[in-house]
Each structure stands twice: as structure tokens, then as C-alpha cells.
Amino acid sequence: MTAPEATVATEIISDPLGKNPPVDNIPVRISWKEPVLAWFLSRLVCIVAIVLGSALFPIERSYDLRRVNPNAGVQADLPGFFESYSAGFRDLKRFGKKPMIGVSVGGREGWLRPFVHWDALWWLSVAEVGYVADPQLKAEQNIVFYPLFPLCIRAVHLLGVPMVLAALLVVNGLMLLVTCLLYRLVVRRSGVAAARWTLAFWLTFPAAVFGAVPYSEALLALLSVLAMQALLEQKYVTSGLWCGLASALKNQGVIIGGALVVPFLTGPRRVRALIGMVCSGLGLLAYMGFLYYQYGDPFLFVTIQKAWRPRLGNPNPLHWIWGLIESSLHSIVLLIRSKSEPIQYYSARILDPWLGWWMILWLPSVRRLHWGLVLSSAVMILLPLSTGTVASLGRYVWIILPVFVVMGERLAKSGWRWPIVLASSCGLLWQAFLYGGGWEVI
């Protein structure tokens, strides 16, 4: 290979049921300039919007987060704060039930403050001090954040990079890999035009802001595209191993591996598909083993998750359905009626249910890729809904890459592609702007 643009790839022939072995077709030249440029422009847009949001619209001007967390505010020594939290996190008077809300980066890394809010603090706390948990404590705890992403941050930090900067380098480096791999996959399937629009839709999706800040979605997207590539090439064991790694990041890793159910049922490589299915849960099993060894409860992460999702595990379906309706309308009602809360505090949440419905609308088209991906994608949408809330639904559906692939393929020839990308870009700018200001974009 003499230059990046001279890379030669082999086109994948679509086989939705996975019954036939992959067939080589005419080699396709792939230029890496386009995905790298797309990655760079998306970073630039997110960074500018986040910084502007922090400068022009910071939450502390309109809302006192100390009402929720007594430690809200700038922490000049963030590692020291995490150490203090680890030593005394059971003191609810000191740390509150939501100990990371409103905490900001100060000191030498204060210039990175706009990029670290909400769950980013939790991921950093695991990377800095490890897990602290008490099943009797009715408060949010970092045990619900799986270990793979903090381990990646910690690995870069050990090279001498400050923790917050290490987290940002990891996330944005992973996004570069995802962008290039996703582009290559679609080019090999459907050509350059479809690949361009797949990246356009994915990188301008409103929840794409979480691919520019210290959240785990970028790593999950990388493992997802690798697992999807292996599945389409009928490398079922390899696909399962990638899912197994993803299951040490989020439980969605196991769900992605659920796509292997279809080749297991339809054959002819049932044994390999079965092995892949078993492998897809290895990371989660390893984490549960750690929890059993450390705390005596392999399901502790589920128990403590109820501090975030109180309806989790409620067997009453009416309670669950009402929760979804209430959560969907909550932000809209507040925007219309509330005079005590600033409009920005909940405005980002309005998008969440509609982003979910948009993805559900496209689910049937995923059968063009693989019926197994239809199954896993559907479950990945239903799982967060099972908590009885649509909170953060946009972030959950952003990593369902098969939907974006079929969107890119279908809309590359559609006259609606530009209006859709424009509308999506506006949503991304607004989400990034609010995130930079510290508003509730989680």
C-alpha cells in the first residue's frame, strides 16, 4: 500500500439470513480522506458549540445545582475530590444522593471544563479511584459504570497524560477509528455515495455530541461496527468475541451478540454461531465475577441502577407504560407551564423520545443487512424503554449502527437527504451547546 487512498478492500455481498459463505467481488478502492475529513469537521463543530455553550450559557447563571448536590461547583483538585468521595461517599449530608451533578473541572485542567459534565464525571471517578459501592445506600454510585472504558482512560493516563485530557484523547481517537471502519464497511457494501451519507447522518445525529466528550459511546460504537463486520462476513466466533468485549462496557454488548441467534437457527454454521453467542457475554460475566468477589453480589450493578431508574424491575406493565408517557411529555409540560425552572434545563430532553421513534421507523429496513441485526437493534431500543423512561434514549439509539447504514443506503438517492441532515445538525448544535453549559443533556 503506497498511500492511504490506495487501500484495496473486498466488497461484501449481502446475505440477510447468513446461510451462504461470503463471496468476493471486484476490489474497491477506498480513500481515507473522506472519513478523516468527516471526523475532523464533526470534532470541530462539536468543540465550537460546546465551548460557546460554556461561555455564553453556563447553567450556574440560571440554576443553582447545589440544590441537588452540595459539592456542585468548580473542583480545583478533581483527583482530590474523587479521593474524598471514595473515602466518605456514605455521608449523604456531604455528598448527597447525586454526588457528581454540577461538579466541574478546575485547576490545571480547568480549560477542559466545558467537556466534562454529568456521566463523564462518573467515568472519570472509576478511572481515578476505582469502584466504591454500598448496596444499602440509596444514592447514585459508580458501580453501575462498567470497567472497560475507565481502563482505557487509565492506560493513557499512565503514560503521563492528565486524566481528563486522557479521556478526551481516548474518545476522539476511538471516533476516528469508528468513522473509518464504518465508511469502509458501507463502501464495500453499497458504494461511496451511501458511505458518505451514512457518515453524514451518524456524525450529525443530535446525540453525536457524546462522541466528543468522555462518555463510553464511542468505544461501544467501535466494538459494534467490528462485530457487525464480522457477522456480515460470517465470522461468528470473531463477532461474538467483539460483543464479549463490548459487554464489559455496557450490557448492550450482549444484545449486539443476540444477532447471532439467526445464523444459529438457520445454519449452516450453527456451532460457530453458538460459540459466538456464548462469547458475547464474557465481559459481563467477568465484571459480575469481580462484583461477587468484591461485594458478594454479582448483580449489585442492577440493584444500584435503581437509583437512576426507580421503575426498573417493576412488574406492573401499566406502571411501565405510564412511565414512558409521563417521561415523554415531562419536558414539554415543563417548557409550557414551569416558571421556576429555566427553559434550557429540560429542553434537551424533548428530542429523546422522537429520536427513538425515528430509529424504530427504520428498523424493518435493517433486514437488508441481516435479520439478526433487526433482532438485536430492536432489543437495544426496547431495553432502555423497559426502565419506564425515555431519558437518554437518543444516546442509546445513536450506537445502533445498522440503522444508520440502511439510512445512508436508502437516502443517498433521496431528495430528502439534505433537509434531514440539516435538521439533525441543528439538533446536534443545540445539544452540544447545552452540554457545554452544563445543562441536562445526558
Residue pairs with C-beta under 8 A, 6 or more apart in sequence:
1 7
1 8
4 31
4 32
4 33
5 29
5 30
5 31
5 32
5 33
6 29
7 29
7 30
7 32
8 27
8 28
8 29
8 30
9 27
9 28
9 29
9 30
9 184
9 187
9 188
10 24
10 25
10 27
10 28
10 188
11 24
11 25
11 26
11 27
11 28
11 188
11 189
12 22
12 185
12 188
12 189
12 232
12 233
13 22
13 23
13 25
14 189
14 232
14 368
14 369
15 22
15 232
15 234
15 370
16 367
16 368
16 369
16 370
16 371
17 262
17 263
17 266
17 370
17 371
18 231
18 234
18 262
18 263
18 266
18 269
18 370
18 372
19 263
19 266
19 267
19 268
21 234
22 232
22 233
22 234
28 187
28 188
30 183
30 184
30 187
30 188
32 180
34 183
34 192
34 195
34 196
34 199
35 179
35 180
35 182
35 183
35 184
35 199
36 176
36 179
36 180
38 179
38 183
38 196
38 199
38 200
38 203
39 175
39 176
39 179
39 180
39 203
42 175
42 179
42 203
42 204
42 208
42 211
42 212
43 172
43 175
43 212
45 425
45 428
45 429
45 432
46 208
46 209
46 211
46 212
46 428
46 432
47 212
49 209
49 428
49 429
49 432
49 433
49 436
50 114
50 115
50 209
50 212
50 213
50 432
50 433
50 435
50 436
51 114
51 436
52 433
52 436
53 114
53 432
53 433
53 434
53 435
53 436
53 437
53 439
54 113
54 114
54 436
54 437
54 438
55 436
56 437
57 344
57 433
57 434
57 436
57 437
57 439
58 437
58 438
59 65
59 102
59 344
59 345
59 437
59 438
59 439
60 73
60 438
62 342
62 344
62 345
63 341
63 342
63 345
64 72
65 72
65 73
65 101
65 102
65 438
66 72
66 73
66 102
68 96
68 98
68 101
68 102
69 95
69 96
69 98
69 99
69 100
69 101
69 102
69 103
70 93
70 94
70 95
70 96
71 81
71 94
71 95
71 96
71 99
71 102
71 103
72 101
72 102
72 103
73 102
73 103
73 104
74 104
74 105
74 106
74 110
74 113
75 81
75 103
75 104
75 105
75 106
75 107
76 106
76 107
76 110
77 106
77 107
78 103
78 105
78 106
78 107
78 109
78 124
78 128
78 163
78 164
79 128
79 163
81 103
82 124
82 125
82 128
82 129
83 128
83 129
85 95
85 99
85 125
85 129
85 132
86 125
86 129
86 130
86 132
88 94
88 95
89 95
89 99
89 132
89 134
89 137
89 139
89 141
90 134
90 137
92 137
92 139
95 139
96 139
97 138
97 139
97 140
97 307
98 139
98 140
99 139
99 140
100 118
100 121
100 122
100 125
100 140
101 118
102 438
103 121
104 113
104 116
104 117
104 438
105 112
105 113
105 116
105 164
106 113
108 162
109 162
109 163
109 164
109 165
112 164
112 165
112 168
114 436
115 164
115 168
115 212
115 213
115 214
115 436
116 124
116 164
116 167
116 213
116 214
117 213
117 435
117 438
117 441
118 440
118 441
118 442
119 145
119 215
119 442
120 167
120 213
120 214
120 215
122 140
122 142
122 145
123 145
123 149
123 150
123 153
123 167
123 214
123 215
123 216
124 150
124 153
124 163
124 164
124 167
124 214
125 142
126 142
126 145
126 147
126 150
127 150
127 151
127 153
127 154
127 157
127 163
127 167
128 163
131 142
131 143
131 294
132 141
132 142
132 143
133 141
133 142
133 143
133 295
133 300
133 304
134 141
135 295
135 297
135 300
135 303
135 304
138 307
139 307
140 304
140 307
140 308
141 304
141 307
143 291
143 295
143 300
143 301
143 304
144 301
144 304
144 305
144 308
145 216
146 216
146 248
146 249
146 250
146 283
146 284
146 287
146 301
147 248
147 287
147 290
148 216
148 219
148 245
148 246
148 248
148 249
148 283
149 170
149 216
149 219
149 249
152 170
152 219
153 163
153 166
153 167
153 170
153 214
154 166
156 166
156 167
156 169
156 170
157 163
157 166
159 166
161 169
164 214
167 214
168 213
168 214
170 214
170 219
171 211
171 212
171 213
171 214
171 215
171 218
171 219
172 211
172 212
172 218
174 218
174 219
174 221
174 222
175 211
175 212
175 218
175 221
177 222
178 211
178 218
178 221
178 222
178 225
179 199
179 203
181 222
181 225
181 226
181 229
182 195
182 198
182 199
182 202
182 225
182 401
182 404
182 405
183 195
183 198
183 199
184 195
185 225
185 228
185 229
185 232
185 405
186 194
186 195
186 198
186 405
186 408
186 409
187 194
187 195
189 232
189 405
189 409
190 408
190 409
190 412
193 412
193 413
194 408
194 409
194 412
195 408
196 408
196 412
197 407
197 408
197 411
197 412
197 417
197 421
198 404
198 405
198 407
198 408
198 409
199 408
200 408
200 417
200 421
201 404
201 407
201 408
201 411
201 420
201 421
201 424
202 208
202 398
202 401
202 404
202 408
203 211
204 421
204 424
204 425
204 428
205 355
205 394
205 398
205 404
205 424
205 427
205 428
206 351
206 355
206 394
206 424
206 427
206 428
206 430
206 431
207 217
207 355
207 394
207 395
207 397
207 398
207 431
208 398
208 428
209 428
209 431
209 432
209 435
209 441
210 217
210 218
210 395
210 398
211 217
211 218
211 221
211 398
212 432
213 435
215 395
216 249
216 250
217 395
217 398
217 399
219 249
220 246
220 249
220 250
220 252
220 253
220 399
221 398
221 399
221 401
223 242
223 243
223 245
223 246
223 249
223 253
223 256
224 246
224 256
224 399
224 401
225 401
226 242
227 239
227 240
227 242
227 243
227 246
227 256
227 257
227 259
228 239
228 256
228 259
228 369
228 373
228 401
228 402
230 236
230 238
230 239
230 242
231 239
231 259
231 260
231 263
231 370
231 372
231 373
232 369
232 370
234 263
234 269
236 260
236 263
236 269
236 272
236 273
236 275
236 276
237 272
237 275
237 276
237 279
238 276
239 257
239 259
239 260
239 276
240 257
240 260
240 275
240 276
240 277
240 278
240 279
240 280
241 276
241 279
241 282
243 253
243 254
243 256
243 257
243 276
243 279
243 280
244 253
244 257
244 279
244 280
244 281
244 282
244 283
245 253
245 282
245 283
246 252
246 253
246 256
246 283
247 253
247 254
247 257
247 280
247 281
247 282
247 283
247 284
247 285
248 282
248 283
248 284
248 286
248 287
249 283
251 284
251 383
252 380
252 383
252 396
252 399
253 280
253 283
253 284
254 280
254 281
254 284
255 376
255 379
255 380
255 383
256 280
256 376
256 380
257 276
257 277
257 279
257 280
257 281
257 376
258 277
258 280
258 372
258 375
258 376
258 379
259 370
259 372
259 373
259 375
259 376
260 273
260 274
260 276
260 277
260 280
260 372
261 273
261 277
261 372
261 375
262 370
262 371
262 372
262 375
263 269
263 270
263 273
263 372
264 270
264 273
264 274
264 277
287 301
288 298
288 299
289 298
291 297
291 298
291 299
291 300
291 301
292 298
297 303
302 312
302 313
305 312
306 312
306 313
309 387
309 388
309 389
311 319
311 320
311 323
311 387
311 388
311 389
312 386
312 387
312 388
314 320
314 388
319 388
320 386
320 388
322 388
323 387
323 388
323 389
324 385
324 388
324 389
324 390
327 353
327 388
327 389
327 390
327 391
328 353
328 390
330 346
330 349
331 346
331 347
331 349
331 350
332 350
334 341
334 345
334 346
335 343
335 346
335 347
335 350
338 346
344 434
344 437
344 439
345 439
345 440
346 440
347 430
347 434
347 439
348 430
348 431
348 434
348 435
348 439
348 440
348 441
349 391
349 440
351 394
351 427
351 431
352 390
352 391
352 392
352 393
352 394
353 390
353 393
355 393
355 394
355 397
355 398
356 381
356 385
356 390
356 393
356 394
356 397
359 377
359 381
359 397
359 400
359 403
360 381
362 403
362 406
362 407
363 374
363 377
363 378
363 381
363 403
364 374
365 403
365 406
365 407
365 410
366 373
366 374
366 377
366 402
366 403
366 406
367 374
368 406
368 409
369 402
369 405
369 406
370 402
373 402
374 402
376 402
377 400
377 402
377 403
380 396
380 397
380 399
380 400
381 396
381 397
381 400
383 396
384 390
384 392
384 393
384 396
385 393
391 442
392 442
395 442
397 403
411 417
411 420
431 441
434 440
434 441
435 441
